[in-house]
Amino acid sequence: MIVVTAPTGHIGGHLVNALLETGSPIRVVVRDPARLAPHVAANVEVVTGSHADPAVVPKAFAGADAVFFLIAADPQASSVDSAFLGFARAAIDVFAAHEVGRVVGISALGRGTPVAGRAGHVTATLKADDLIAATGVPYRALTMPSFMDNTLRQVSSIRSDGVFAGPITPDLRAPLVATRDIAAVAATWLLDDAWTGFAEVPVLGAADVTHLEMAETMSSVLGFEVRYRQVTGAELEVVRPGMSAAMVRAMADMSAAKNLGLDNGVVRTPASTTPTTFRQWCADVLKPAVSG
């Protein structure tokens, strides 16, 4: 039995489809089952609720050989630690009871870099990893750079103004990954029952790119000019509306840390390189979204 949390998200949606192809028994934990695709709902066991809820998690994880765990941090949280560590607490209690075979989680790059302790969302994520690992459950933390799919939040601006914005230095070269590739890596680890202990698994995308190069690629694929605009930490709330002041600060701290090399502390290897290029992702995902 493989349990998938956040099955309607960018990563979870790809992951469930990949696991269904293997014929593995799958249980999903979802707040709104109506959001599941019909073919998914018909072929998985559904537990309704949040995987942060202490009343839901024991039932959702019962008898699980493997769990895919993603922290869905509350953007309105009063602090970044409560957003991440508070969310994970119920699951950590179940992992500590040794009722789950193994866990594959979504984490972030940056451990061991000089800025890891002041990187907002990433700092809290790494703390959560440490708490999960301390339970003794076999754990693989898939450590990520920024997601290509985050660009979809700015489809309207790209379509109407030819602009996408963010806090990252325009010419900073850093890894960038597609969520479909993350899901493929997660599926491999979930289906493998031969590993033990704790380790981080970097998932770095096909190549390091700059935001200026991203704009050039978007322009080429979309057929009109797209420009990148760097915003300040104070402007982040405009780019990412609906966040509490504490979470905006944490986002600004994470972005500042990325600009200082947070995502550049891991040496790329063939094992950490995934297939989807940013150009391919733009053609497959961004262009239909902008056209639509």
C-alpha positions, 0 to 999 in steps of 0.5 A, a space after each residue: 500500500 502506497 499513500 499519496 498526500 496532496 494528490 491533486 497538486 502539481 507533484 501529487 497528480 503526476 505521481 498518482 498517475 505514475 503509480 497507477 500504471 504499476 498496479 500498486 495499491 494506492 490510498 490518497 489523502 485529500 480534502 476535497 475528493 471531487 477534485 480527483 480525476 475520475 480515473 483516479 477516484 475509481 482506482 484508489 482508496 480515498 481518505 477525506 481530510 488533511 494530512 495535518 489533522 491528528 484525527 485523519 493521519 492514523 487512519 490515512 497511514 495505517 498499514 502503509 508500506 510507503 508514504 509520499 509526504 508533502 507539507 502544504 504550508 498555510 500561506 496565512 500562518 503566523 510564523 514559518 515554523 508553525 506553517 511547516 513544523 506544525 503541519 508535519 506534527 501529526 504525521 511525525 507522531 505516526 512515523 515515530 510509532 513505526 507504523 509506516 514502512 518508509 517515507 519519501 518527502 518533498 524538501 529543498 536544497 541548501 543544507 550545509 550552505 552558509 545561508 541555510 539557517 536564514 532561508 525562510 521556507 527552506 530553513 523550516 523545511 530542513 527542520 521538518 526533515 530532521 524531525 522526520 529522520 529522528 523518528 527512525 522511519 526510513 526517509 528519503 528527502 527529495 531536495 529541490 530547487 525552484 519549480 518550473 511550474 511556479 511560473 504558471 502563477 503568472 500566466 495572466 501577466 505573461 499573456 497580457 503584459 509579456 512580463 514575469 516577475 520574481 525576487 531572483 537576480 536576473 543573471 543568477 544561474 541555478 537549477 530549475 526542475 519540472 514537477 513531473 520529473 519530481 514525481 517520477 523520482 518519487 515513484 522510483 523511491 516509493 516502489 523500492 523497498 530495499 533502502 533504509 535510513 535517511 538521505 537527501 536526494 537532489 533533483 536538479 532538473 535538466 540544466 542550470 538556467 538564469 531568469 534572463 534565459 527563461 525569458 528568452 526561452 518563453 519568448 521563443 516558445 510563445 512567439 512574443 516577447 517576454 521580459 523578466 522583472 526582478 522585484 524587491 522583498 517588499 514587493 513580494 506580496 504583489 507577486 504572491 498575494 494572500 500571504 501573511 506578513 510572516 510568510 511574506 518575510 519568510 519568502 523574502 528570506 528564502 529568495 535572498 538566500 537563493 541569490 546568495 547560493 542556497 540552491 548551488 551547494 550541490 554538484 550536479 551528477 547524472 543521477 541528480 539530473 532529470 530529463 525535462 528542459 525548460 524549453 520542453 516544459 514551456 512547450 508542453 505546459 506553459 504555452 497551452 496555459 497561456 493560449 487557454 
